[in-house]
Amino acid sequence: MKIAVVVFPGSNCDVDLYEALHSVCHADVEYVSHREKTLAGFDAVMLPGGFSYGDYLRAGAIARFTNIMPAVIKMAEEGKPVFGTCNGFQILTEVGLLPGALKRNDSQKFICKTVPLEVVNNQTMFTQRYQEHERIDLPIAHADGSYFADQKTLDRLEKNHQVVFRYAEENPNGSLRNIAGITNERGNVLGMMPHPERAVEAILGNTDGLRLFKSLLTTSKAKVEE
């Protein structure tokens, strides 16, 4: 599978994603500029964390209008994997590929630390190597990470098993129902505020994020072999 890592002005986790896939998972991955208009030849796309366009207006609100986003939407509609972490999650909600929004942390402060998560749904293409209700630890680094949606949307997310990760033990940002990551109804678009790409090597003291990428690569390989 060939994976695109989109680079926006202000992205600062694009290298983290690229190296997690290339150096650790030995995947076929390339950087793609936000200026491009096509993702032809790619089988999956990743939207990295950072501060696209300096988070002016709203986090992700300007990036959603870049040239590359119609191609990202097309991949999602075709059922191909689309993943967004932190600012990538914010962009996915802004463009409408995921419901809800990410607002300012309740503390009104930037938070950077490792937090415990619960794997709520291990039946997605991104989480099959985790155990249901397993507790993992992943880093967060955001100022606008509080997930918000109306009650009807929240109930629908729960009913359709679209909540994939929850904050466990503590809620660092005030996200409703402790939501840390969700998918679309089809399950091929995942957005999450924590950074699995920063937890893929033992030398860094944490490999809890590695299985997310391994799950995606294994699932895609199995589909090719069918």
MIMI-156921 format. One record per residue (C-alpha): residue in three letters; y, x, z. Coordinates in steps of 0.2 Angstrom, whole numbers, plus 5000, padded with zeros to 4 digits. Example, Ala and Ser with C-alpha at 12.3 -4.5 7.8 and 13.67 -1.06 7.14 Angstrom:
BEGIN
Ala497850625039/Ser499550685036/
This chain:
BEGIN
Met500050005000/Lys501750064996/Ile503150025009/Ala505050025007/Val506150075021/Val507949995017/Val509450105022/Phe511050015026/Pro512750095030/Gly512550125049/Ser510650125050/Asn510050255063/Cys508250215065/Asp507750225046/Val507050405049/Asp506050345064/Leu505250205054/Tyr504950325039/Glu504150465050/Ala503050345059/Leu502350285043/His502350445033/Ser501950585046/Val500950485059/Cys500050345048/His500050445032/Ala500650295022/Asp501550295005/Val503350255010/Glu505050275002/Tyr506850255007/Val507750114997/Ser509650104997/His510449935001/Arg511349954984/Glu509649924975/Lys509249754967/Thr507349764966/Leu505849804977/Ala504649814962/Gly503149914965/Phe503249894984/Asp501949804994/Ala502949785010/Val504749815016/Met505449875033/Leu507249845039/Pro507749975052/Gly508749975068/Gly510450035070/Phe512149965067/Ser512349915049/Tyr514149905044/Gly514549955062/Asp514049775068/Tyr515749715062/Leu515949525062/Arg514149505069/Ala512649615070/Gly511749595053/Ala513049475046/Ile513749595033/Ala512049675029/Arg511349505024/Phe512549505008/Thr511949675002/Asn511149694984/Ile509449724991/Met509249565002/Pro508749444987/Ala507349564984/Val506849565002/Ile506849375002/Lys505749374986/Met504449484995/Ala504449365010/Glu504249214999/Glu502749304990/Gly501949325006/Lys502149515007/Pro502449595024/Val504249605029/Phe504649695046/Gly506349705055/Thr506649795071/Cys508249785082/Asn509649775069/Gly508249735056/Phe507849575067/Gln509649525067/Ile509749545048/Leu508149435046/Thr508949295057/Glu510649305048/Val509849295031/Gly508749145037/Leu507049225035/Leu506849195054/Pro507549055064/Gly508749075079/Ala510049215082/Leu510249365092/Lys511849365104/Arg512649475116/Asn511549535131/Asp511849435146/Ser512449595155/Gln513749625141/Lys513149805141/Phe512149905129/Ile510349935136/Cys509250085132/Lys507650095141/Thr505750065140/Val505249895144/Pro503549805147/Leu503049675134/Glu501649545133/Val500649525116/Val500749335114/Asn499949325097/Asn498749455091/Gln498149365076/Thr499549415064/Met499449555051/Phe500549655063/Thr499649635079/Gln497749625075/Arg497449795084/Tyr498149725101/Gln497249615113/Glu497949445117/His499049445133/Glu498949635133/Arg500449725141/Ile501249865132/Asp502849965134/Leu504149995120/Pro505850055120/Ile507349945117/Ala509150005112/His510349855109/Ala511949765114/Asp511549605105/Gly509749575108/Ser509749405118/Tyr508649285107/Phe509449115106/Ala508848955097/Asp508948765101/Gln507548685111/Lys506848605095/Thr506648765087/Leu505948855102/Asp504648715104/Arg504148735086/Leu503948925088/Glu502848895103/Lys501848765094/Asn501548865078/His501149025088/Gln502649115080/Val503149205097/Val502249365095/Phe503049475109/Arg503849425126/Tyr504749525139/Ala503549545154/Glu504049575172/Glu505949575167/Asn507049505154/Pro508249635150/Asn509449535139/Gly509349355143/Ser508249305128/Leu507749125130/Arg505849105135/Asn505849295136/Ile505649305117/Ala505549485111/Gly504849455094/Ile504349315082/Thr503649285065/Asn504049155051/Glu502849005050/Arg501849095037/Gly501649245048/Asn502149385035/Val503849415042/Leu504049495059/Gly505649525068/Met505749605086/Met507049695096/Pro505949835104/His505649985093/Pro503750015090/Glu504250165078/Arg504850255093/Ala503150245102/Val501950315090/Glu501550495096/Ala500750555112/Ile502050705113/Leu503350575116/Gly502350495130/Asn501950335122/Thr500850265108/Asp500950085111/Gly501950055095/Leu500650135084/Arg499449995083/Leu500749885075/Phe500849995060/Lys498950025060/Ser498749835060/Leu499849815045/Leu499049955035/Thr497249895039/Thr497549715035/Ser498349765018/Lys496849875014/Ala495649745018/Lys496549625007/Val496549744992/Glu494649774995/Glu494249584995/
